[in-house]
Structure formats: C-alpha cells, structure tokens
C-alpha cells in the first residue's frame, strides 16, 4: 500500500494510534518484504531510543537496507520522506551519546543495563512495556511477530504485557520460562544462584520448565521462588506495591521507624535531619518516596502521616513532635 511510509514514520516516533497499530499489523502480513522492512525499521528505532550502535557505518548500513527495500516498492522520491532519519540517528551516534550496551545480530536485539545503571524503560514491538533494573539483559528476537511473542531475560525486569488474543507472551531464561497473557509481573532471573523469582501483579502467568511443560499457575499477589538446585518452588503472599516500587523509581519503607526514614532522607537529599523527639522516633510507618519529589514535598507527606512539624534551615532540617 502507498501509506507504508507515513505509517512507518509515525511508528518510528511512537505516534501510532490504536487504529494505526492495527493497520501496521495488517500491512506487515501482506508480504515477507513488508515484514522485513518493518523489522529493519524496528531495529533502527531501538538504536535511536537507546542512543547506541556499534559504529556509524552500522547505522548507515541499516538505513541503506531500508532504502533498498523501499525503492523496490516505490519510486526514489518517496525515500526523501524518511531520509531525515539518517541525519538524526547518525548525528546521535557521531556525538557519542551512549547509555546502554545495545547490539544487533541476525537473530535478536540485545539491550543490557550497566551494573550500576538506572532503571530503563523498553517499548516492545507489540506496545508491551518492560522496565529493566541494573545489570539486567533483555533479548528481543528478530522474528518477534503476531505469531510468536517471546523475549529472553537475565536479571530483573518488570513487565506490563499487552493482551493479544491467540498470541500469548513468553519470557524465557536459562532456568525457567514464564507464559503470559495480558499481565503485569516482576521477574528476577539469578543465573549465579540459579533461582527465578516471579511476583504477579495482575492477570495470569504460568511457570514452565525449559521444555515448556507447565509447573505452576500464579495468582495476583503471589511471589514464587524457584530454586533449580533443589528443584523446589516456594510460594508466599506479599505486598505487591512494596516489591514493585523499584521500577517507578520509588523507595518504599515497610513498617520502618521514623528514625530509619529520616536517616534515609538525609542521604537522598544530602541534608542533616535532626529528629528532636525520642518519643516519636520509634513510631513505625509504611511510607513511599518518589525520587523526583522535592524534600519539602516528602516532608509535607510525612507530616500528614505522623504527628510532626519541621523547619528547614539551609542544609539542616529539624523535626519536632506536633503538640
């Protein structure tokens, strides 16, 4: 169809509506050439999003492949409609704006986060979302399609999977697989300890062995730890919000004393917090900190939860019991 270039343009910029996403899926199914062109554009979009390719030449090579595919179906003038991608992506690469280790192969795209790196949000081709913790690795196969949705995970990731009838989602690892429908869950694969920890937030997931044999269905609120060396599953009910706060860049205090909370606040905001009342110092609270909030905003919320008032004087904070 003649609309493939505008659709790909909007796809590249994450600007597709739900109807246009369906239109893109239909266009991909029209021919192997369309699917190949989509795959190449998807890989370039990932390269653009994470600001890294191995070399400028590799970026140029990828763009050339897309150009060749387009010119087989359209006249050369239509190439001008996406040639701006080359300038943008190549400029970013030349400037050396590198954040993640992102490499492409004939089989899959690899996205990995440095050991001390910040949480990274990844948009998958089906519009599902994954948040990767530090030292995590996600592999997205090149044949990621409507027929087979699967990724590989090492480390910790939070998944928010878009439901697609007839096409379940599979997270594979070196230890266990997780079969998903439309679901939100937290998954940690520790290859050194040979353990897999799965926490279901919503929906349904099924743990499978490496041969895809079902082992256990998990219900929301359950955390399941699998120890490969013992071949055992351990199930417990947990506070979902507490365990998954990391992907939202939050710090959660569960049954923490006021002294423990203010000590952590001192480190986060680089101030000295003086707790002037021993009486309330040992009171316990459930408290969530959003890192983007200012110290004043955090203390205002704390004042709502606890009978306290505060005074800020430069880098000194004084907290008093409210009378």
N, C-alpha and C positions, 0 to 999 in steps of 0.2 A: 504494500500500500504506500501511497505517496506521503502519508503522515508519519512515517517512521522516524524521520529526522527530528521534527518537533517533539515527538514523544520521547525519543532518546535524550534530547536536550533537557526536557523537564525532569526526566529520570535522573540525569547526571546531577541536577541541582536539587534533588529531593523535593520536587514541586508537583508530583503527580497527585491528582485527586483519586478517590477510590474507584471512580468510573474509568479514569485513565490507566490505573493499575491493571484493571481487568482488560482494557484494550491492549495494553502492552503484552499481557499474558497471551491473549488471542493471537497477536501478531507474531510472537515467538514461535507459536505452534504451526504457523503457516509453512515454514520451510526450515531445513537444517541451517541454511545460510543466515536466516534471521536469528536463530538461536545462537549461532556462532558470533554474530555481530553483537548481540546483547551481552554475551559472556565477556567479550573483549571490553565493551563499554563499562560493564560492572567492575572489572579488574582495574580499569583506569580510575573509576570513581573511588574505589578503595584507596588507590595510590594517592589521589588528590586529598581525600579525607584525612589520611594519616601522614601526609607530607613526606612520604619517603618512597623512593625507588632506588635500586642499587646504583644506577648511573643515568645520566641524561640520555645516553644512547638508547637505554632500555625504554625510556619514556617515548622517545622518538620512534622506536621500532613498533611499540604498541599502537601509537597513533597512525603509523603508516599501514598497519594491518587493518585498522578500522577504515582508513581511507580507501584501501583496496576493496574491502567488502562493500562499501557504499558505492564506489564507482562502477562496480559490476552491475548494480541495480539502478543507478541514477546517473544523470549527466554530471560533469565535473563542477558545474556552478553550484550544485547543492552542497558540495564539500565545504564551500565557504561558510555555510551556516553553522558548522561546528569547528572550523579551523581555530577559533578563539581558544578552544580547549588547549591546543598545543602551546600557545603563548602562556596561558595561566599555569599549566602543570609544569612546563619546562622552566619557567621563571622560579617557581617554588623550589624546584629541585636544584637549580643553579645556586640559589641563595643559601642552600644547605639548611633548610628548616626541617630538621629531622627530629621526630619524637619517639616513634615506635620502630621496632625491627619488623619490617614488612617485606616479605619476599614472595615472588610469584614462581610457580612451577607449572609444568604441563598438567599436573593433577589437581593442585589445590593452591589456595592463597593462605599464607600463614601470617597471623597477627599475634605478636607477643609483646608483653609489657615487662619493662625492666624490673629487677628485684625490688627496687625502692620507688618504682614509678607510681604515678597517681592512677586512680580508677579511670578506665577508658570505656566509653560507650560505643558499641558497634551496631550499625544497622545492617541486618542481613537482607539478602535479595528478596525475601518474601515479606519484608517490612517487620519481621520479628526483631527484638532488641536483646542485646547481650551486654552486660557490664562485666569487664574483666578486672580482677584485682591484680596487685603487683605480682610479678613472677608467673603470670598465667599465660597460656598459649592456646589460641583458637585456630583450627584449620577448617577452611571453608572449601569443599570440593568444587572443582570446575564444572561438574555436572549437577550442581545444585539446581533442581528444577521442580516443577509441579509433581513429577512422578516420584522423586526421591529427595527428601529434605533431610540432610544429615550433616553434622559437624563433629569435629574431634576436639576434646578439651583436656588440657593438663593444667592443674592449678585450680583456682577458684573463679567461678563465674555466676552471675545472676541472670536468669533467662526469663524473658517475657515473650512467649511464643504466640504468634498469630494463628488462630484456628483456621484450618483449611480442610473442608470435608473430603474424606477419602485419601488424604495425604498426611499421615502422622509425621511427627518430627522425631529424629533420633540423635541423641548425643552419645557418641562413642568415646571410649577411653581404653587405656591399656589394662583396665581391671574389670569394669562393668559398663554396660550400656544403660541409657535411660530413654524409654519410649514415651513420647509426649503427644498430647492432643493440643488443645488450647490451654496453656498453663503458665503459671509463674512459679519459679522454684530456684533455690540456691543449691549449687553443686560444687563440691570440692573434691578434686582427684589428687591424692598424695601418692605419687609413684614411688617415693622413697620408702614410706611406711606401708605401701600397698593397701591403702584404705580409700574408700569413697564415702563421702558424707552428703546425703541428699535431704533437703528440707523443702517440703511442698507448701507453697503459699496459697495457691488456688488451682482448681482444675483437677487433673488426674495424671499421674505418671506411674509407669511400671518399670521396675528394675529387671534387667535381663543380664544373663551371663554373656560371655564373648560369642557364644554360638546362637545368641538371640533367643534363648529359652527363658521364658518368664519366671521370675523368682518371687516377686512381691509387688502388690499394688499398694501405693501410699495414699493416704487421705490428707487433706489440708491440716496443717498444724503439727504433723508428724515429722520428726527427724530420724532418719535411718542411717546408721553407720555400718558399712560392710568392711570386715577385716579379712583380706584374702588369705593370709597365712593360717587363720583359724577356720576360714570358710564359714563365718558366722555373721548374722545380721542382728543389730541391736536397735530397738525401736523405742522412742520416747516422745512425749508431748512437750512442746517448747513454746515460748513466746516468739511468734514469727517476727514481729516488729523489731525486737531486740537483735535477733540473729541476722536480719537482712538490712539493718540500718547502714552498713558499710557502703553499699552501692549508691546510696543517696548522699554520700559524704557527710554522714552524721556520726556522732558519738553518743552511745546510749549508756546510761547508768541504770542498773537494775538493783534495787534495794541497796543503794550506796548511801553512805553517811554524807551529811553536808560538808564535813571536813574533806572527804575524798573528792567531792565535786569541786569545791573551790580550789583545791590543790591542782586539779587538772585544768581548771580555768586559768590559773596562774601561768601554767606552761603554754597553753594555747595562745593567750593574748599578751604574753610577756609582761605581766604586771605582778606586783606583790599584793596578794589579797590577805588582809588581816581579819580573821574571824574573832570578833570581840566578845562572843558569848560561848562559854563552855557548855551551857545548858542545851543549846540547840545544835552544837557541833556534831553530836552523835545521832541526831534525828535522821531517819532513812527515807529516801525518796526514789521514785522512778522518774528519770529526767533525760530528755533527749536534746542534744546540742546540734544545731545546723551550723557548719563551719562558716558559711557565708554571712551569718548574723553578727552584728557588732556586739561588743562587750555589754553595752548598755541594754540592748535588746535581750540578751541572755539573762542579765541580772534582773531585768523587769519581770521576765517569766518566772525566774526563781523566787522573786518577791511575792508573786501570786501563789506559788505553791507552798512557800514556807513563811512563817511569821517573822520576816526580816525587813530591814531597810538598809540602804547602802549610800556611801558617799565616795565619789571618785576625785582624787587629788593627784593629777599627773599620772605617774605610773604606780600610785598607791591606791588601793581600794580598801575601804573599811566597811565591814558588815556588822550590823547591830541587831539585837533582838527587838522586835517591834512591841511596844507596850500599849 
